[in-house]
Amino acid sequence: MVLLLAGLIVFLGAHSIQIFASKPREALIARLGAGPWKGLYSLVSAIGLVLIVIGYGQARDAAPLWPRPAGALIATAGLVLIGFILVTAAYWPRNHIKAAVRDPMVLGVGAWALGHLLVKSTPAALALFGAFLLWSILDFISLRARGQEGAPAPASWLNTIGVVALGSLLFALFALYAHAIVIGVRPFG
């Protein structure tokens, strides 16, 4: 559990600099330059992610603290599907989802974390998914407080349909195949 917690601190700490230390972040970028900053940020994030994966792998088999509620698997599938669509919307330009919510990546991470909290109640799961849910809430609030830069590009229904279709396809592929390979768990048995 120590590696998991260390990984969460490193990974989410790096991703929280904009939330809690935007002025020092800007000063560091000005001093280092944008390229070296991105390299350092990526390296720290990668180290944190590796620690999270190893730490969660070591701690995830603990007994659940409470039984899974009825219907939780269906609710989780719905939330994670929404998460995949939101993350896809973050990277696909000119779609109505991104125009409406402005911060689809952060909301997608929150939906993914909340969904997993519904079905996993081990201490490691509570730490992992609870930390990501808390981070997504704080980041969403921070992004809203900072405001939106400029007017969003006009959205296209074709792009929005593409976002929903690709996000749904990625969800299906991950849930039915890749989750078992990457995570070692088959979500649907």
C-alpha positions as CSV (number, residue, x, y, z in Angstrom):
1,M,0.0,0.0,0.0
2,V,3.0,2.3,0.6
3,L,3.9,2.2,-3.1
4,L,0.3,2.9,-4.1
5,L,0.1,5.9,-1.8
6,A,3.5,7.2,-2.9
7,G,2.5,6.8,-6.6
8,L,-0.8,8.7,-6.0
9,I,1.1,11.5,-4.2
10,V,3.6,11.8,-7.1
11,F,1.1,11.4,-10.0
12,L,-1.7,13.5,-8.6
13,G,0.7,15.9,-7.1
14,A,2.2,16.6,-10.5
15,H,-1.4,17.0,-11.9
16,S,-2.4,19.3,-9.1
17,I,0.3,21.9,-9.6
18,Q,-2.0,24.0,-11.7
19,I,-4.7,23.8,-9.0
20,F,-2.6,24.7,-6.0
21,A,0.6,26.4,-7.3
22,S,-0.2,28.1,-10.6
23,K,2.1,31.0,-10.0
24,P,5.2,28.9,-9.1
25,R,4.4,26.6,-12.0
26,E,4.4,29.6,-14.4
27,A,7.7,30.8,-12.9
28,L,9.3,27.4,-13.4
29,I,8.1,27.1,-17.0
30,A,9.5,30.6,-17.7
31,R,12.8,29.6,-16.1
32,L,13.1,26.1,-17.7
33,G,11.2,26.7,-21.0
34,A,8.0,24.9,-22.2
35,G,9.8,21.9,-23.6
36,P,11.9,21.0,-20.6
37,W,8.9,21.6,-18.3
38,K,6.8,19.2,-20.3
39,G,9.6,16.6,-20.2
40,L,10.0,17.0,-16.4
41,Y,6.2,16.9,-15.9
42,S,5.9,13.7,-18.1
43,L,8.8,12.0,-16.3
44,V,7.4,12.7,-12.8
45,S,3.9,11.6,-14.0
46,A,5.3,8.4,-15.5
47,I,7.2,7.6,-12.3
48,G,4.0,8.2,-10.3
49,L,1.9,6.0,-12.7
50,V,4.4,3.1,-12.4
51,L,4.3,3.3,-8.6
52,I,0.5,3.3,-8.7
53,V,0.4,0.3,-11.0
54,I,2.9,-1.7,-8.9
55,G,1.4,-0.6,-5.6
56,Y,-2.2,-1.3,-6.6
57,G,-1.1,-4.7,-7.9
58,Q,0.4,-5.6,-4.6
59,A,-2.5,-4.3,-2.5
60,R,-5.6,-5.0,-4.5
61,D,-6.4,-8.5,-3.3
62,A,-7.4,-7.5,0.2
63,A,-10.9,-8.4,1.4
64,P,-13.6,-5.8,0.6
65,L,-14.7,-3.7,3.5
66,W,-18.4,-4.1,2.5
67,P,-20.4,-6.2,0.0
68,R,-21.0,-4.9,-3.5
69,P,-24.4,-3.2,-3.7
70,A,-27.1,-4.6,-6.0
71,G,-26.9,-3.0,-9.5
72,A,-23.5,-1.6,-8.9
73,L,-21.9,-3.4,-11.9
74,I,-24.5,-1.9,-14.3
75,A,-24.1,1.6,-12.7
76,T,-20.3,1.2,-13.0
77,A,-20.6,0.2,-16.7
78,G,-22.7,3.2,-17.4
79,L,-20.3,5.6,-15.6
80,V,-17.2,4.2,-17.2
81,L,-18.9,4.3,-20.6
82,I,-19.6,8.0,-20.0
83,G,-16.0,8.4,-18.9
84,F,-14.7,6.9,-22.2
85,I,-17.0,9.2,-24.2
86,L,-15.9,12.3,-22.1
87,V,-12.2,11.5,-22.5
88,T,-12.7,11.0,-26.3
89,A,-14.5,14.4,-26.4
90,A,-11.5,16.0,-24.8
91,Y,-9.3,15.1,-27.8
92,W,-11.8,15.4,-30.7
93,P,-12.2,19.0,-31.8
94,R,-15.4,20.8,-32.3
95,N,-17.9,18.5,-30.6
96,H,-21.0,19.5,-28.6
97,I,-19.9,17.6,-25.5
98,K,-16.7,19.5,-25.1
99,A,-18.5,22.8,-25.9
100,A,-21.2,22.0,-23.2
101,V,-19.0,20.7,-20.3
102,R,-15.7,22.5,-21.2
103,D,-13.6,20.1,-19.2
104,P,-14.5,16.6,-20.4
105,M,-11.2,14.9,-19.5
106,V,-11.6,15.8,-15.8
107,L,-15.2,14.8,-15.8
108,G,-14.3,11.5,-17.5
109,V,-11.8,10.7,-14.9
110,G,-14.3,11.5,-12.2
111,A,-17.0,9.2,-13.8
112,W,-14.4,6.4,-14.1
113,A,-13.3,6.7,-10.5
114,L,-16.9,7.0,-9.1
115,G,-17.9,3.9,-11.1
116,H,-15.0,1.9,-9.8
117,L,-15.8,3.0,-6.2
118,L,-19.3,1.4,-6.6
119,V,-17.8,-2.1,-7.2
120,K,-14.5,-2.1,-5.3
121,S,-14.3,-1.5,-1.5
122,T,-10.9,-2.8,-0.7
123,P,-8.6,-0.3,1.1
124,A,-6.4,-0.1,-2.1
125,A,-9.4,0.6,-4.3
126,L,-10.7,3.3,-1.9
127,A,-7.3,4.9,-1.9
128,L,-6.9,4.7,-5.7
129,F,-10.3,5.6,-7.0
130,G,-11.1,7.9,-4.1
131,A,-8.0,9.9,-4.7
132,F,-8.8,10.2,-8.4
133,L,-12.4,11.2,-7.7
134,L,-11.2,13.9,-5.2
135,W,-8.6,15.2,-7.7
136,S,-11.2,15.4,-10.5
137,I,-13.6,17.4,-8.3
138,L,-10.8,19.8,-7.2
139,D,-9.5,20.1,-10.7
140,F,-13.0,20.7,-12.1
141,I,-13.6,23.5,-9.6
142,S,-10.2,25.0,-10.3
143,L,-10.8,24.9,-14.1
144,R,-14.1,26.7,-13.6
145,A,-12.6,29.3,-11.4
146,R,-9.9,30.0,-14.0
147,G,-12.5,30.5,-16.7
148,Q,-12.5,29.6,-20.3
149,E,-9.9,30.9,-22.7
150,G,-11.7,32.4,-25.7
151,A,-14.9,31.2,-27.4
152,P,-15.0,27.5,-28.2
153,A,-15.0,26.6,-31.9
154,P,-18.4,25.9,-33.4
155,A,-19.4,22.4,-32.7
156,S,-20.4,19.9,-35.4
157,W,-23.0,17.1,-35.0
158,L,-20.8,14.9,-37.1
159,N,-17.9,15.3,-34.7
160,T,-20.2,14.7,-31.7
161,I,-21.6,11.5,-33.2
162,G,-18.0,10.5,-33.9
163,V,-17.1,11.1,-30.3
164,V,-20.0,9.0,-28.9
165,A,-19.3,6.2,-31.4
166,L,-15.5,6.1,-30.8
167,G,-15.9,6.4,-27.0
168,S,-18.4,3.6,-27.0
169,L,-16.3,1.4,-29.2
170,L,-13.2,2.0,-27.0
171,F,-15.3,1.2,-23.9
172,A,-16.5,-2.0,-25.4
173,L,-13.0,-3.1,-26.5
174,F,-11.5,-2.3,-23.1
175,A,-14.3,-3.8,-21.0
176,L,-14.6,-7.0,-23.0
177,Y,-11.0,-7.6,-23.9
178,A,-8.2,-5.2,-22.8
179,H,-9.3,-4.9,-19.1
180,A,-8.5,-8.6,-18.6
181,I,-5.2,-8.3,-20.3
182,V,-4.0,-5.0,-18.8
183,I,-5.6,-5.2,-15.4
184,G,-6.1,-8.9,-14.9
185,V,-9.9,-8.6,-14.2
186,R,-12.8,-9.4,-16.5
187,P,-15.5,-6.8,-15.6
188,F,-18.3,-8.8,-17.0
189,G,-17.2,-12.3,-15.8
